[in-house]
Amino acid sequence: MEISSLQLSPGMSPINTAPGSKHAKIAGAASQFEALLIGEMLKSVRESSDDGWLGGGSDSGAESAYGIAENQLAQTISQHGGLGLAKTIERALETGNQTDDQTTTPARQSAVVNP
């Protein structure tokens, strides 16, 4: 199969995913937020039990290791689809941006000063 023969499925549209694009920034922020939320959930589970979710000790070295492990696990989970929260946030923000772009009035456009 040649790459040139690939086509988007019906209902899909090409999105600018260049590293500096607005969509890429929204996707990155949504993924980071989801990872933060998952990390907090893991931390809560660990703190609610005596042995933690890994079943280890409770010294300061173990606490630091657990914190690092939770952050890495949360980021990995988020990068591989996570809970679906990042995609929901992306869709909501993209819809909001499209609405803002479409409702820009000429008066609002003329208020923008070009340097």
N, CA, C and O atoms as a MOPAC input file, in Angstrom:
PM7 MOZYME 1SCF
protein

 N      0.83800 1    -1.16700 1     0.00000 1
 C      0.00000 1     0.00000 1     0.00000 1
 C      0.88300 1     1.22900 1     0.00000 1
 O      1.81800 1     1.33800 1     0.79300 1
 N      0.58200 1     2.14000 1    -0.88400 1
 C      1.34100 1     3.37500 1    -0.95700 1
 C      0.70700 1     4.40900 1    -0.04500 1
 O     -0.51000 1     4.44100 1     0.13400 1
 N      1.54000 1     5.24100 1     0.51900 1
 C      1.03000 1     6.27300 1     1.41100 1
 C      0.11100 1     7.22300 1     0.65600 1
 O     -0.87100 1     7.70800 1     1.21800 1
 N      0.41200 1     7.49300 1    -0.59800 1
 C     -0.42300 1     8.41900 1    -1.36200 1
 C     -1.84100 1     7.89600 1    -1.57100 1
 O     -2.73500 1     8.67000 1    -1.91200 1
 N     -2.06300 1     6.59500 1    -1.37200 1
 C     -3.39400 1     6.03800 1    -1.57200 1
 C     -4.25800 1     6.09200 1    -0.30800 1
 O     -5.43500 1     5.73300 1    -0.35100 1
 N     -3.69200 1     6.53100 1     0.80500 1
 C     -4.46600 1     6.62600 1     2.04000 1
 C     -5.40800 1     7.81400 1     1.97400 1
 O     -5.03700 1     8.89000 1     1.50400 1
 N     -6.62800 1     7.61000 1     2.44800 1
 C     -7.61700 1     8.68200 1     2.46400 1
 C     -8.28300 1     8.72000 1     3.82500 1
 O     -8.31300 1     7.72800 1     4.55300 1
 N     -8.81300 1     9.88000 1     4.15100 1
 C     -9.52500 1    10.03100 1     5.40700 1
 C    -10.88100 1     9.35000 1     5.32900 1
 O    -11.51600 1     9.32900 1     4.27500 1
 N    -11.31400 1     8.80000 1     6.43700 1
 C    -12.65000 1     8.21100 1     6.51100 1
 C    -13.68600 1     9.32000 1     6.42300 1
 O    -13.37200 1    10.47300 1     6.72000 1
 N    -14.91400 1     9.00100 1     6.02300 1
 C    -15.96500 1    10.02000 1     5.98100 1
 C    -16.14300 1    10.65900 1     7.35400 1
 O    -16.11700 1     9.97300 1     8.37600 1
 N    -16.32100 1    11.95100 1     7.36700 1
 C    -16.49900 1    12.67300 1     8.61900 1
 C    -15.20600 1    13.15200 1     9.23900 1
 O    -15.23100 1    13.94000 1    10.18400 1
 N    -14.07700 1    12.69500 1     8.72700 1
 C    -12.79300 1    13.13000 1     9.25400 1
 C    -12.28300 1    14.28100 1     8.39700 1
 O    -12.47800 1    14.30300 1     7.18200 1
 N    -11.63700 1    15.22000 1     9.04100 1
 C    -11.05700 1    16.32500 1     8.30100 1
 C     -9.59000 1    16.45200 1     8.66400 1
 O     -9.20200 1    16.13200 1     9.78700 1
 N     -8.77100 1    16.91400 1     7.73200 1
 C     -7.36700 1    17.08200 1     8.06500 1
 C     -7.20100 1    18.18600 1     9.09900 1
 O     -7.83500 1    19.23600 1     8.99800 1
 N     -6.35800 1    17.95400 1    10.08400 1
 C     -6.11200 1    18.92300 1    11.14300 1
 C     -4.63500 1    19.24400 1    11.15600 1
 O     -3.79300 1    18.35500 1    11.02400 1
 N     -4.32800 1    20.49700 1    11.31100 1
 C     -2.94100 1    20.92100 1    11.36300 1
 C     -2.33400 1    20.45500 1    12.67800 1
 O     -2.66900 1    20.98700 1    13.73700 1
 N     -1.45100 1    19.47500 1    12.62400 1
 C     -0.82600 1    18.95300 1    13.83300 1
 C      0.64800 1    19.32500 1    13.90200 1
 O      1.42100 1    18.65700 1    14.58900 1
 N      1.04600 1    20.37600 1    13.20400 1
 C      2.41700 1    20.85300 1    13.30000 1
 C      2.69700 1    21.22700 1    14.75400 1
 O      1.79000 1    21.67600 1    15.45500 1
 N      3.93300 1    21.05200 1    15.21900 1
 C      4.24300 1    21.26500 1    16.62800 1
 C      3.79000 1    22.61600 1    17.19200 1
 O      3.41400 1    22.68000 1    18.36300 1
 N      3.81000 1    23.68000 1    16.41400 1
 C      3.42500 1    24.98400 1    16.92400 1
 C      1.98300 1    25.35300 1    16.64800 1
 O      1.56000 1    26.46200 1    16.97500 1
 N      1.21400 1    24.44500 1    16.05200 1
 C     -0.16500 1    24.77300 1    15.68500 1
 C     -1.06000 1    24.85700 1    16.91600 1
 O     -0.74700 1    24.31500 1    17.97600 1
 N     -2.17100 1    25.54500 1    16.74500 1
 C     -3.14000 1    25.70000 1    17.82800 1
 C     -3.67400 1    24.34600 1    18.27200 1
 O     -3.82700 1    24.09300 1    19.46700 1
 N     -3.96100 1    23.46600 1    17.29300 1
 C     -4.47800 1    22.13900 1    17.62900 1
 C     -3.46100 1    21.33800 1    18.44400 1
 O     -3.82700 1    20.67100 1    19.41200 1
 N     -2.19800 1    21.40200 1    18.05800 1
 C     -1.15500 1    20.65700 1    18.78300 1
 C     -1.02800 1    21.16000 1    20.21800 1
 O     -0.81600 1    20.37400 1    21.14100 1
 N     -1.15900 1    22.46600 1    20.39800 1
 C     -1.07900 1    23.03300 1    21.74900 1
 C     -2.26800 1    22.58500 1    22.59700 1
 O     -2.10700 1    22.24100 1    23.76800 1
 N     -3.45500 1    22.59100 1    22.00400 1
 C     -4.65100 1    22.14400 1    22.72100 1
 C     -4.52400 1    20.66500 1    23.08400 1
 O     -4.83000 1    20.27000 1    24.21000 1
 N     -4.07400 1    19.85200 1    22.13400 1
 C     -3.91700 1    18.41000 1    22.37600 1
 C     -2.90300 1    18.15200 1    23.48300 1
 O     -3.12400 1    17.30400 1    24.34800 1
 N     -1.79300 1    18.88300 1    23.45600 1
 C     -0.76400 1    18.71700 1    24.48100 1
 C     -1.26900 1    19.11100 1    25.86200 1
 O     -1.02900 1    18.40100 1    26.83900 1
 N     -1.96600 1    20.24000 1    25.94500 1
 C     -2.49600 1    20.69500 1    27.22800 1
 C     -3.54900 1    19.72900 1    27.76400 1
 O     -3.57600 1    19.44700 1    28.96100 1
 N     -4.40700 1    19.22500 1    26.89600 1
 C     -5.44100 1    18.28200 1    27.31800 1
 C     -4.82000 1    16.98400 1    27.82600 1
 O     -5.26500 1    16.42600 1    28.83000 1
 N     -3.79500 1    16.51100 1    27.13100 1
 C     -3.11200 1    15.28400 1    27.54300 1
 C     -2.39700 1    15.48100 1    28.87900 1
 O     -2.42400 1    14.59600 1    29.73400 1
 N     -1.76300 1    16.63200 1    29.06000 1
 C     -1.07900 1    16.91600 1    30.32700 1
 C     -2.07600 1    17.00800 1    31.47900 1
 O     -1.80900 1    16.53400 1    32.58400 1
 N     -3.23200 1    17.62400 1    31.20900 1
 C     -4.25700 1    17.71500 1    32.24400 1
 C     -4.75300 1    16.32900 1    32.64300 1
 O     -4.91700 1    16.03400 1    33.82700 1
 N     -4.98900 1    15.48400 1    31.64400 1
 C     -5.45300 1    14.12800 1    31.93900 1
 C     -4.39200 1    13.36200 1    32.73600 1
 O     -4.72800 1    12.64000 1    33.67400 1
 N     -3.12400 1    13.51400 1    32.37200 1
 C     -2.04400 1    12.84600 1    33.10300 1
 C     -1.99000 1    13.33400 1    34.54900 1
 O     -1.77500 1    12.54300 1    35.46700 1
 N     -2.18300 1    14.63000 1    34.74700 1
 C     -2.19600 1    15.19200 1    36.09900 1
 C     -3.33600 1    14.59900 1    36.91400 1
 O     -3.15300 1    14.23900 1    38.07700 1
 N     -4.50600 1    14.49800 1    36.30600 1
 C     -5.66300 1    13.92900 1    36.98500 1
 C     -5.43000 1    12.45900 1    37.34100 1
 O     -5.73800 1    12.03500 1    38.45500 1
 N     -4.89300 1    11.68800 1    36.41000 1
 C     -4.60900 1    10.26800 1    36.67000 1
 C     -3.56200 1    10.13800 1    37.77700 1
 O     -3.67900 1     9.27900 1    38.65200 1
 N     -2.54900 1    10.98600 1    37.73400 1
 C     -1.51400 1    10.97500 1    38.78000 1
 C     -2.09300 1    11.25000 1    40.15500 1
 O     -1.71600 1    10.60300 1    41.13200 1
 N     -3.00400 1    12.20200 1    40.23700 1
 C     -3.64400 1    12.50500 1    41.51500 1
 C     -4.50400 1    11.34200 1    41.99500 1
 O     -4.58800 1    11.07700 1    43.19400 1
 N     -5.14100 1    10.65100 1    41.05600 1
 C     -5.93900 1     9.47900 1    41.42600 1
 C     -5.04100 1     8.38000 1    41.98900 1
 O     -5.37300 1     7.75700 1    42.99800 1
 N     -3.90600 1     8.14600 1    41.33700 1
 C     -2.97000 1     7.13100 1    41.82000 1
 C     -2.41500 1     7.51000 1    43.19400 1
 O     -2.27600 1     6.65500 1    44.06900 1
 N     -2.10200 1     8.77700 1    43.37700 1
 C     -1.59000 1     9.25900 1    44.66000 1
 C     -2.62900 1     9.05400 1    45.75900 1
 O     -2.29700 1     8.64500 1    46.87100 1
 N     -3.88100 1     9.34000 1    45.43900 1
 C     -4.95700 1     9.16900 1    46.40300 1
 C     -5.10900 1     7.70900 1    46.81900 1
 O     -5.31700 1     7.40500 1    47.99400 1
 N     -5.00400 1     6.81700 1    45.84900 1
 C     -5.09400 1     5.38200 1    46.15000 1
 C     -3.94200 1     4.96300 1    47.05100 1
 O     -4.14100 1     4.22900 1    48.01900 1
 N     -2.74000 1     5.42800 1    46.73500 1
 C     -1.56600 1     5.06500 1    47.53700 1
 C     -1.70100 1     5.57300 1    48.96100 1
 O     -1.38900 1     4.85400 1    49.90900 1
 N     -2.16400 1     6.80600 1    49.12000 1
 C     -2.26700 1     7.40100 1    50.45000 1
 C     -3.40500 1     6.80900 1    51.27100 1
 O     -3.38600 1     6.89000 1    52.49900 1
 N     -4.39200 1     6.21600 1    50.61100 1
 C     -5.54000 1     5.67100 1    51.33800 1
 C     -5.26000 1     4.29900 1    51.95700 1
 O     -6.01500 1     3.84000 1    52.81400 1
 N     -4.18700 1     3.65000 1    51.52900 1
 C     -3.86500 1     2.34500 1    52.12000 1
 C     -2.52000 1     2.42200 1    52.83300 1
 O     -1.71300 1     3.31000 1    52.56200 1
 N     -2.29000 1     1.49200 1    53.73700 1
 C     -1.04900 1     1.49500 1    54.51300 1
 C      0.16000 1     1.12900 1    53.66500 1
 O      1.24000 1     1.68700 1    53.85700 1
 N     -0.00600 1     0.19900 1    52.72800 1
 C      1.12200 1    -0.27700 1    51.93500 1
 C      1.26300 1     0.43000 1    50.59800 1
 O      2.27000 1     0.23400 1    49.91700 1
 N      0.30800 1     1.23200 1    50.19800 1
 C      0.36800 1     1.89200 1    48.89900 1
 C     -0.03500 1     0.93900 1    47.78800 1
 O     -0.21300 1    -0.25800 1    48.01500 1
 N     -0.17600 1     1.47400 1    46.60000 1
 C     -0.62000 1     0.64100 1    45.48300 1
 C      0.46500 1    -0.28400 1    44.97200 1
 O      0.17500 1    -1.22200 1    44.22900 1
 N      1.73100 1    -0.03700 1    45.36100 1
 C      2.81300 1    -0.94600 1    44.97600 1
 C      3.17100 1    -1.92400 1    46.09200 1
 O      3.96800 1    -2.83900 1    45.88900 1
 N      2.57700 1    -1.72700 1    47.27400 1
 C      2.79900 1    -2.65000 1    48.37500 1
 C      4.17600 1    -2.54500 1    49.00000 1
 O      4.78000 1    -3.56700 1    49.32400 1
 N      4.68700 1    -1.33800 1    49.17800 1
 C      6.02400 1    -1.17300 1    49.75000 1
 C      5.99900 1    -0.46600 1    51.07900 1
 O      4.95800 1    -0.34900 1    51.72500 1
 N      7.16100 1     0.00200 1    51.47700 1
 C      7.31000 1     0.69000 1    52.74900 1
 C      6.83400 1     2.11700 1    52.69400 1
 O      6.25300 1     2.56600 1    51.70700 1
 N      7.09900 1     2.83300 1    53.79800 1
 C      6.60300 1     4.20600 1    53.87800 1
 C      7.70600 1     5.19900 1    54.24100 1
 O      7.41400 1     6.24900 1    54.81200 1
 N      8.95500 1     4.89600 1    53.92800 1
 C     10.02100 1     5.86100 1    54.21500 1
 C     10.06000 1     6.94100 1    53.13500 1
 O      9.37800 1     6.83200 1    52.11600 1
 N     10.85800 1     7.97900 1    53.36000 1
 C     10.85500 1     9.12300 1    52.43500 1
 C     11.38900 1     8.75100 1    51.05300 1
 O     10.93500 1     9.29800 1    50.04800 1
 N     12.33800 1     7.83600 1    50.99600 1
 C     12.85700 1     7.38200 1    49.70000 1
 C     11.79600 1     6.65300 1    48.90000 1
 O     11.67300 1     6.83900 1    47.68900 1
 N     11.03300 1     5.82400 1    49.58800 1
 C      9.95200 1     5.09300 1    48.92300 1
 C      8.87400 1     6.06100 1    48.44900 1
 O      8.32300 1     5.89200 1    47.36200 1
 N      8.57100 1     7.07600 1    49.25900 1
 C      7.56900 1     8.07200 1    48.87100 1
 C      7.99200 1     8.80700 1    47.60300 1
 O      7.17100 1     9.04700 1    46.71700 1
 N      9.27100 1     9.16300 1    47.51700 1
 C      9.77500 1     9.83600 1    46.31900 1
 C      9.69500 1     8.91600 1    45.10300 1
 O      9.29200 1     9.33900 1    44.02000 1
 N     10.07600 1     7.67800 1    45.29000 1
 C     10.03100 1     6.70900 1    44.18900 1
 C      8.59500 1     6.48700 1    43.72600 1
 O      8.32600 1     6.40700 1    42.52700 1
 N      7.67300 1     6.38800 1    44.68900 1
 C      6.26800 1     6.22000 1    44.33000 1
 C      5.75600 1     7.42800 1    43.55000 1
 O      5.02200 1     7.27300 1    42.57500 1
 N      6.14000 1     8.62100 1    43.97500 1
 C      5.71800 1     9.83100 1    43.28100 1
 C      6.19400 1     9.85800 1    41.84100 1
 O      5.42900 1    10.20000 1    40.93900 1
 N      7.44700 1     9.49900 1    41.61800 1
 C      8.00000 1     9.45500 1    40.26000 1
 C      7.29700 1     8.37700 1    39.44500 1
 O      6.94100 1     8.60000 1    38.28800 1
 N      7.09900 1     7.21600 1    40.04500 1
 C      6.43600 1     6.11400 1    39.34100 1
 C      4.99700 1     6.49100 1    38.97300 1
 O      4.53600 1     6.18700 1    37.87300 1
 N      4.30000 1     7.14500 1    39.88200 1
 C      2.92500 1     7.56300 1    39.61200 1
 C      2.86600 1     8.56200 1    38.45600 1
 O      2.00700 1     8.46300 1    37.58000 1
 N      3.78900 1     9.52500 1    38.46500 1
 C      3.81600 1    10.51100 1    37.38200 1
 C      4.10500 1     9.85900 1    36.03700 1
 O      3.45000 1    10.17200 1    35.04300 1
 N      5.07100 1     8.96200 1    35.99700 1
 C      5.40700 1     8.29300 1    34.73900 1
 C      4.26500 1     7.40200 1    34.26100 1
 O      3.93500 1     7.38800 1    33.07500 1
 N      3.67000 1     6.66800 1    35.17600 1
 C      2.54200 1     5.80700 1    34.81500 1
 C      1.37100 1     6.64600 1    34.31000 1
 O      0.73000 1     6.28800 1    33.32100 1
 N      1.09300 1     7.75100 1    34.97900 1
 C     -0.00300 1     8.63200 1    34.57200 1
 C      0.24500 1     9.20400 1    33.17600 1
 O     -0.67500 1     9.25100 1    32.36000 1
 N      1.47700 1     9.63800 1    32.89100 1
 C      1.80000 1    10.17700 1    31.56700 1
 C      1.66900 1     9.10500 1    30.49200 1
 O      1.15300 1     9.37100 1    29.40600 1
 N      2.13000 1     7.90700 1    30.78700 1
 C      2.04100 1     6.81000 1    29.82500 1
 C      0.58900 1     6.43700 1    29.55100 1
 O      0.20200 1     6.22300 1    28.40200 1
 N     -0.20200 1     6.36100 1    30.59700 1
 C     -1.62300 1     6.04500 1    30.42200 1
 C     -2.29000 1     7.10600 1    29.56400 1
 O     -3.05200 1     6.78200 1    28.65200 1
 N     -2.01000 1     8.36900 1    29.84700 1
 C     -2.60900 1     9.47300 1    29.10200 1
 C     -2.17900 1     9.46800 1    27.63600 1
 O     -2.99600 1     9.72400 1    26.75200 1
 N     -0.90700 1     9.18100 1    27.37400 1
 C     -0.39500 1     9.16000 1    26.00700 1
 C     -0.99600 1     8.02900 1    25.17900 1
 O     -1.01100 1     8.10200 1    23.95100 1
 N     -1.48800 1     6.99300 1    25.83400 1
 C     -2.05200 1     5.84200 1    25.12800 1
 C     -3.57800 1     5.79900 1    25.21100 1
 O     -4.17700 1     4.72400 1    25.17900 1
 N     -4.19400 1     6.95900 1    25.31800 1
 C     -5.65800 1     7.01600 1    25.30600 1
 C     -6.26600 1     7.36000 1    26.64100 1
 O     -7.33600 1     7.96600 1    26.70000 1
 N     -5.60700 1     6.98700 1    27.70300 1
 C     -6.06700 1     7.33100 1    29.03900 1
 C     -7.51000 1     6.99600 1    29.31000 1
 O     -7.99700 1     5.92300 1    28.95500 1
 N     -8.18500 1     7.92600 1    29.94200 1
 C     -9.58800 1     7.75900 1    30.30400 1
 C    -10.52000 1     8.34600 1    29.24800 1
 O    -11.74200 1     8.26500 1    29.37600 1
 N     -9.94600 1     8.93000 1    28.21700 1
 C    -10.74400 1     9.57300 1    27.17900 1
 C    -11.03000 1    11.03200 1    27.48300 1
 O    -11.67600 1    11.72100 1    26.69300 1
 N    -10.55400 1    11.50000 1    28.61400 1
 C    -10.80800 1    12.87500 1    29.02100 1
 C    -10.10000 1    13.87800 1    28.10700 1
 O    -10.66800 1    14.91800 1    27.77300 1
 N     -8.86400 1    13.57100 1    27.70000 1
 C     -8.10800 1    14.48700 1    26.84400 1
 C     -8.83300 1    14.71600 1    25.51700 1
 O     -8.90100 1    15.85000 1    25.04300 1
 N     -9.36800 1    13.66600 1    24.91900 1
 C    -10.09400 1    13.80600 1    23.65000 1
 C    -11.36000 1    14.63900 1    23.83500 1
 O    -11.70900 1    15.43800 1    22.96600 1
 N    -12.04300 1    14.45800 1    24.95400 1
 C    -13.24600 1    15.22700 1    25.23400 1
 C    -12.90700 1    16.70800 1    25.39200 1
 O    -13.61300 1    17.57100 1    24.87000 1
 N    -11.82800 1    16.99500 1    26.11000 1
 C    -11.39000 1    18.37800 1    26.29800 1
 C    -10.97700 1    18.98600 1    24.96000 1
 O    -11.32800 1    20.12800 1    24.66300 1
 N    -10.23400 1    18.23100 1    24.15500 1
 C     -9.82400 1    18.71000 1    22.83100 1
 C    -11.03800 1    19.10000 1    21.99700 1
 O    -11.08400 1    20.18900 1    21.42600 1
 N    -12.03000 1    18.19700 1    21.92900 1
 C    -13.22600 1    18.47000 1    21.12600 1
 C    -13.94100 1    19.72300 1    21.61500 1
 O    -14.37600 1    20.55100 1    20.81400 1
 N    -14.05800 1    19.85800 1    22.93100 1
 C    -14.75100 1    21.02300 1    23.49300 1
 C    -13.99400 1    22.31100 1    23.17200 1
 O    -14.60700 1    23.31400 1    22.80700 1
 N    -12.68100 1    22.29000 1    23.30500 1
 C    -11.90000 1    23.49000 1    23.02300 1
 C    -11.87800 1    23.80800 1    21.53400 1
 O    -11.94500 1    24.97500 1    21.14900 1
 N    -11.78400 1    22.77800 1    20.69200 1
 C    -11.79700 1    23.00300 1    19.24700 1
 C    -13.14300 1    23.58000 1    18.81000 1
 O    -13.19000 1    24.48600 1    17.97700 1
 N    -14.23400 1    23.06000 1    19.37000 1
 C    -15.56100 1    23.57500 1    19.05000 1
 C    -15.68000 1    25.02200 1    19.50800 1
 O    -16.23000 1    25.86200 1    18.79500 1
 N    -15.16500 1    25.31000 1    20.69700 1
 C    -15.19100 1    26.67700 1    21.20700 1
 C    -14.37300 1    27.61500 1    20.34500 1
 O    -14.78300 1    28.75200 1    20.11500 1
 N    -13.22300 1    27.16400 1    19.86200 1
 C    -12.38800 1    27.99900 1    18.99600 1
 C    -13.05500 1    28.24800 1    17.66300 1
 O    -12.98000 1    29.35600 1    17.13200 1
 N    -13.71200 1    27.23200 1    17.10700 1
 C    -14.39900 1    27.40500 1    15.82900 1
 C    -15.54700 1    28.39100 1    15.97100 1
 O    -15.77900 1    29.21300 1    15.08500 1
 N    -16.26300 1    28.31000 1    17.08200 1
 C    -17.36500 1    29.23200 1    17.33100 1
 C    -16.83300 1    30.64900 1    17.47300 1
 O    -17.41800 1    31.58300 1    16.92300 1
 N    -15.73000 1    30.82900 1    18.20400 1
 C    -15.13200 1    32.15100 1    18.37100 1
 C    -14.67600 1    32.71700 1    17.03800 1
 O    -14.87200 1    33.90300 1    16.77200 1
 N    -14.06800 1    31.88500 1    16.19100 1
 C    -13.58900 1    32.32900 1    14.88900 1
 C    -14.74200 1    32.75800 1    13.99100 1
 O    -14.62000 1    33.72000 1    13.23300 1
 N    -15.86000 1    32.04400 1    14.07800 1
 C    -17.00500 1    32.33100 1    13.21700 1
 C    -17.79200 1    33.54000 1    13.68700 1
 O    -18.44500 1    34.19500 1    12.87500 1
 N    -17.74900 1    33.85900 1    14.98100 1
 C    -18.54200 1    34.96400 1    15.51100 1
 C    -17.75700 1    36.26400 1    15.60500 1
 O    -18.25600 1    37.23600 1    16.17300 1
 N    -16.56300 1    36.31100 1    15.07200 1
 C    -15.78100 1    37.53700 1    15.10100 1
 C    -16.44600 1    38.57200 1    14.20600 1
 O    -16.64800 1    38.34600 1    13.01300 1
 N    -16.77500 1    39.69000 1    14.78900 1
 C    -17.46700 1    40.74600 1    14.04400 1
 C    -16.46000 1    41.70000 1    13.43500 1
 O    -15.32200 1    41.76700 1    13.90100 1
 N    -16.85500 1    42.45700 1    12.38300 1
 C    -15.94000 1    43.43500 1    11.78800 1
 C    -15.44500 1    44.46600 1    12.80200 1
 O    -14.29000 1    44.88600 1    12.74200 1
 N    -16.31200 1    44.87600 1    13.73300 1
 C    -15.89500 1    45.84600 1    14.74700 1
 C    -14.80100 1    45.25500 1    15.62300 1
 O    -13.84700 1    45.94100 1    15.99000 1
 N    -14.94500 1    43.99400 1    15.95000 1
 C    -13.94600 1    43.31900 1    16.77600 1
 C    -12.65200 1    43.13800 1    15.99800 1
 O    -11.56600 1    43.25600 1    16.56600 1
 N    -12.75500 1    42.85300 1    14.71000 1
 C    -11.56700 1    42.68500 1    13.88100 1
 C    -10.82400 1    44.00000 1    13.72800 1
 O     -9.59300 1    44.01500 1    13.73500 1
 N    -11.55300 1    45.11400 1    13.58800 1
 C    -10.89400 1    46.40200 1    13.40600 1
 C    -10.22100 1    46.88500 1    14.67600 1
 O     -9.35600 1    47.76000 1    14.62300 1
 N    -10.60400 1    46.32600 1    15.82300 1
 C     -9.98200 1    46.72400 1    17.08100 1
 C     -8.58900 1    46.13200 1    17.23300 1
 O     -7.81500 1    46.58300 1    18.07700 1
 N     -8.26500 1    45.14700 1    16.44300 1
 C     -6.94900 1    44.51900 1    16.52200 1
 C     -5.94900 1    45.43400 1    15.84100 1
 O     -6.13300 1    45.83700 1    14.69200 1
 N     -4.89000 1    45.75400 1    16.56500 1
 C     -3.86000 1    46.64800 1    16.03600 1
 C     -2.72200 1    45.82600 1    15.49700 1
 O     -2.16200 1    44.98900 1    16.20600 1
 N     -2.37200 1    46.05500 1    14.24500 1
 C     -1.23700 1    45.36800 1    13.64300 1
 C      0.02300 1    46.18200 1    13.85600 1
 O      0.04400 1    47.36800 1    13.52800 1
 N      1.06400 1    45.58800 1    14.38900 1
 C      2.30700 1    46.33900 1    14.64500 1
 C      3.02900 1    46.70400 1    13.36100 1
 O      4.08500 1    47.33500 1    13.40500 1

